[in-house]
Structure formats: structure tokens, C-alpha cells
Amino acid sequence: MSERRVAGDDGTAIIEFVFVAIVVLLPLVYLIAAVATVQRSSLAVSQAAREAGRAFATSDRPDQAAARVRAAVRIALHDQGLDDDADLRFVAAGAGCDSARVVPRLDPGAQFTVCVIRHAALPAVPSVLQGRGITTIGRYTVHVDEFRSVP
């Protein structure tokens, strides 16, 4: 059994590999990076909404609740390595985050939803093409304890 080689076929495997790497692997790596960016933002806003709701519900006075909520959002976003550029809003319990805003209360039995909205920019896409990016929304419904005593 003798092996026949075609003349002029040397070195084509390297060219084919480079071509496949550029056409297949680079878009795949970009897709993984883009999905990771959006997932990180999604996890951050979910955690921020949860922590903001808990910070508000455990506040002693309404005047200190706003500062605690803002600090909770900032910490949750910084935990994921993100800037504090999220929009924080309070809406009625069960309403969508695009509903009319409400003023949250610390009254026993009060209910409202905390919404944290952030726009995640896709990596390596110019801002002209992506606009505001991907919008991620975190929601958490707060139920103030029925037996809570507020001074």
C-alpha cells in the first residue's frame, strides 16, 4: 500500500484552519461575551431590586429609607462590576414597571413593587448602532409587615 500525494496540496490545512477560525470561532466568542454581558446586567438588576425592597421595608423612618434604597442598588450593581446607572422606580404591587409611579409607604401592610431598570451596552458595538442597548429589568414586590410599628 503506497500513499499518493497530490502535488501542490502542502500547507492547505493551515489556511483552512485559519479560515474556519475566523468565520466560526470569532463570532462564537463574541456571542458568548455578549450573552455574558446581558446576563450579568440581568442578575445585577434582579439583586438590586430585591435588596432595595428589603432596605426600604426594614427602615425605621421614611426619611432614611430613600438613602438606604439608593445605597442598596449601588452596592448590588457594584458587586457585578457595573456602574450605578440604573433607573429606580416604585410602582403599585402587581403593576408593570412602565406603570405610573407611586410613593412607597412604611405603613403596616403596605405593598408596592420596586423596579430597577438598566440598559446594558453590547460589547464592541458602536453606540450609534445599538442605541440604548439591551434593557434589563429587575422587579421585587415589597410587603411591609402587618405587625410593624412605625414611630
C-alpha positions as a Markdown table, in Angstrom:
| # | Residue | x | y | z |
|---|---|---|---|---|
| 1 | Met | 0.0 | 0.0 | 0.0 |
| 2 | Ser | 1.6 | 3.1 | -1.1 |
| 3 | Glu | 0.4 | 6.6 | -0.3 |
| 4 | Arg | -0.1 | 9.0 | -3.1 |
| 5 | Arg | 0.2 | 12.7 | -2.5 |
| 6 | Val | -1.2 | 15.3 | -4.8 |
| 7 | Ala | 1.4 | 17.8 | -5.8 |
| 8 | Gly | 0.7 | 21.4 | -4.6 |
| 9 | Asp | -1.5 | 20.3 | -1.7 |
| 10 | Asp | 1.0 | 21.1 | 1.0 |
| 11 | Gly | 0.1 | 23.8 | 3.6 |
| 12 | Thr | -3.7 | 24.0 | 2.8 |
| 13 | Ala | -4.7 | 22.6 | 6.2 |
| 14 | Ile | -3.3 | 25.7 | 7.9 |
| 15 | Ile | -5.1 | 28.0 | 5.5 |
| 16 | Glu | -8.4 | 26.1 | 6.1 |
| 17 | Phe | -7.9 | 26.2 | 9.8 |
| 18 | Val | -7.4 | 30.0 | 9.9 |
| 19 | Phe | -10.4 | 30.5 | 7.6 |
| 20 | Val | -12.6 | 28.3 | 9.9 |
| 21 | Ala | -11.3 | 30.1 | 13.0 |
| 22 | Ile | -12.1 | 33.5 | 11.6 |
| 23 | Val | -15.5 | 32.5 | 10.2 |
| 24 | Val | -16.8 | 30.3 | 13.1 |
| 25 | Leu | -14.8 | 30.9 | 16.2 |
| 26 | Leu | -14.7 | 34.7 | 16.3 |
| 27 | Pro | -18.5 | 35.1 | 16.1 |
| 28 | Leu | -18.9 | 32.4 | 18.7 |
| 29 | Val | -16.6 | 34.1 | 21.1 |
| 30 | Tyr | -18.4 | 37.4 | 20.5 |
| 31 | Leu | -21.8 | 35.7 | 21.1 |
| 32 | Ile | -20.6 | 34.3 | 24.4 |
| 33 | Ala | -19.2 | 37.7 | 25.5 |
| 34 | Ala | -22.5 | 39.4 | 24.6 |
| 35 | Val | -24.7 | 36.9 | 26.4 |
| 36 | Ala | -22.5 | 37.1 | 29.5 |
| 37 | Thr | -22.8 | 40.9 | 29.5 |
| 38 | Val | -26.6 | 40.8 | 29.3 |
| 39 | Gln | -26.8 | 38.0 | 31.9 |
| 40 | Arg | -24.5 | 40.0 | 34.3 |
| 41 | Ser | -26.8 | 43.0 | 33.9 |
| 42 | Ser | -29.9 | 40.9 | 34.4 |
| 43 | Leu | -28.6 | 39.3 | 37.6 |
| 44 | Ala | -27.4 | 42.7 | 38.9 |
| 45 | Val | -30.8 | 44.4 | 38.5 |
| 46 | Ser | -32.7 | 41.5 | 40.0 |
| 47 | Gln | -30.4 | 41.5 | 43.0 |
| 48 | Ala | -30.6 | 45.4 | 43.2 |
| 49 | Ala | -34.4 | 45.3 | 43.2 |
| 50 | Arg | -34.5 | 42.6 | 45.9 |
| 51 | Glu | -32.0 | 44.4 | 48.1 |
| 52 | Ala | -33.7 | 47.8 | 47.6 |
| 53 | Gly | -37.1 | 46.4 | 48.6 |
| 54 | Arg | -35.6 | 44.8 | 51.7 |
| 55 | Ala | -33.7 | 48.0 | 52.6 |
| 56 | Phe | -36.9 | 50.0 | 52.4 |
| 57 | Ala | -39.1 | 47.6 | 54.3 |
| 58 | Thr | -36.6 | 47.4 | 57.2 |
| 59 | Ser | -36.0 | 51.2 | 57.5 |
| 60 | Asp | -37.0 | 52.8 | 60.8 |
| 61 | Arg | -38.2 | 56.1 | 59.2 |
| 62 | Pro | -39.4 | 57.0 | 55.8 |
| 63 | Asp | -36.8 | 59.8 | 55.5 |
| 64 | Gln | -33.9 | 57.4 | 55.9 |
| 65 | Ala | -35.5 | 54.8 | 53.6 |
| 66 | Ala | -34.6 | 56.6 | 50.3 |
| 67 | Ala | -30.9 | 56.8 | 51.2 |
| 68 | Arg | -30.8 | 53.1 | 52.2 |
| 69 | Val | -32.6 | 52.1 | 49.0 |
| 70 | Arg | -30.1 | 54.0 | 46.8 |
| 71 | Ala | -27.2 | 52.5 | 48.7 |
| 72 | Ala | -28.6 | 49.0 | 48.3 |
| 73 | Val | -28.9 | 49.5 | 44.5 |
| 74 | Arg | -25.4 | 51.0 | 44.2 |
| 75 | Ile | -23.9 | 48.1 | 46.2 |
| 76 | Ala | -25.7 | 45.4 | 44.2 |
| 77 | Leu | -24.6 | 46.9 | 40.9 |
| 78 | His | -21.0 | 47.3 | 42.0 |
| 79 | Asp | -21.0 | 43.7 | 43.2 |
| 80 | Gln | -21.3 | 42.8 | 39.5 |
| 81 | Gly | -18.8 | 45.4 | 38.4 |
| 82 | Leu | -21.4 | 47.7 | 36.8 |
| 83 | Asp | -21.8 | 51.4 | 37.0 |
| 84 | Asp | -24.6 | 52.9 | 39.1 |
| 85 | Asp | -26.6 | 54.0 | 36.1 |
| 86 | Ala | -29.9 | 52.2 | 36.8 |
| 87 | Asp | -33.3 | 53.8 | 36.9 |
| 88 | Leu | -35.1 | 53.1 | 40.2 |
| 89 | Arg | -38.9 | 53.4 | 40.5 |
| 90 | Phe | -41.7 | 52.3 | 42.7 |
| 91 | Val | -45.0 | 51.2 | 41.2 |
| 92 | Ala | -48.2 | 49.6 | 42.6 |
| 93 | Ala | -47.9 | 46.0 | 43.6 |
| 94 | Gly | -48.6 | 43.7 | 40.6 |
| 95 | Ala | -48.2 | 46.6 | 38.1 |
| 96 | Gly | -45.7 | 46.6 | 35.3 |
| 97 | Cys | -42.5 | 48.7 | 35.6 |
| 98 | Asp | -43.8 | 51.1 | 33.0 |
| 99 | Ser | -46.9 | 51.9 | 35.1 |
| 100 | Ala | -47.4 | 55.2 | 37.0 |
| 101 | Arg | -45.0 | 55.7 | 39.9 |
| 102 | Val | -46.3 | 55.6 | 43.5 |
| 103 | Val | -44.8 | 56.9 | 46.7 |
| 104 | Pro | -43.8 | 53.9 | 48.8 |
| 105 | Arg | -45.0 | 53.8 | 52.5 |
| 106 | Leu | -43.8 | 52.1 | 55.6 |
| 107 | Asp | -47.4 | 51.7 | 56.9 |
| 108 | Pro | -48.1 | 48.2 | 58.2 |
| 109 | Gly | -49.5 | 46.0 | 55.4 |
| 110 | Ala | -48.4 | 48.4 | 52.6 |
| 111 | Gln | -47.4 | 46.7 | 49.3 |
| 112 | Phe | -45.6 | 48.1 | 46.3 |
| 113 | Thr | -43.1 | 46.9 | 43.6 |
| 114 | Val | -39.5 | 48.1 | 43.3 |
| 115 | Cys | -38.3 | 48.2 | 39.7 |
| 116 | Val | -34.6 | 48.6 | 38.8 |
| 117 | Ile | -34.2 | 49.3 | 35.0 |
| 118 | Arg | -30.8 | 49.3 | 33.4 |
| 119 | His | -29.6 | 49.5 | 29.8 |
| 120 | Ala | -26.7 | 47.1 | 29.0 |
| 121 | Ala | -24.5 | 48.0 | 26.2 |
| 122 | Leu | -23.3 | 45.2 | 23.9 |
| 123 | Pro | -19.5 | 44.8 | 23.7 |
| 124 | Ala | -17.8 | 46.2 | 20.6 |
| 125 | Val | -20.9 | 47.6 | 19.0 |
| 126 | Pro | -20.9 | 51.4 | 18.4 |
| 127 | Ser | -23.5 | 53.3 | 20.3 |
| 128 | Val | -24.9 | 54.7 | 17.1 |
| 129 | Leu | -25.9 | 51.1 | 16.0 |
| 130 | Gln | -27.1 | 49.8 | 19.4 |
| 131 | Gly | -29.0 | 52.8 | 20.7 |
| 132 | Arg | -29.7 | 52.3 | 24.4 |
| 133 | Gly | -28.6 | 48.7 | 24.3 |
| 134 | Ile | -30.4 | 45.8 | 25.9 |
| 135 | Thr | -32.9 | 46.8 | 28.6 |
| 136 | Thr | -32.8 | 44.6 | 31.7 |
| 137 | Ile | -35.4 | 45.0 | 34.4 |
| 138 | Gly | -35.4 | 43.7 | 38.0 |
| 139 | Arg | -38.7 | 43.6 | 40.0 |
| 140 | Tyr | -39.4 | 42.9 | 43.6 |
| 141 | Thr | -42.7 | 43.2 | 45.4 |
| 142 | Val | -42.4 | 44.5 | 48.9 |
| 143 | His | -44.9 | 43.5 | 51.6 |
| 144 | Val | -44.4 | 45.6 | 54.7 |
| 145 | Asp | -45.0 | 43.5 | 57.8 |
| 146 | Glu | -48.5 | 43.7 | 59.2 |
| 147 | Phe | -47.3 | 43.9 | 62.8 |
| 148 | Arg | -44.7 | 46.6 | 62.2 |
| 149 | Ser | -44.7 | 49.6 | 64.4 |
| 150 | Val | -43.5 | 52.8 | 62.8 |
| 151 | Pro | -42.6 | 55.8 | 65.1 |
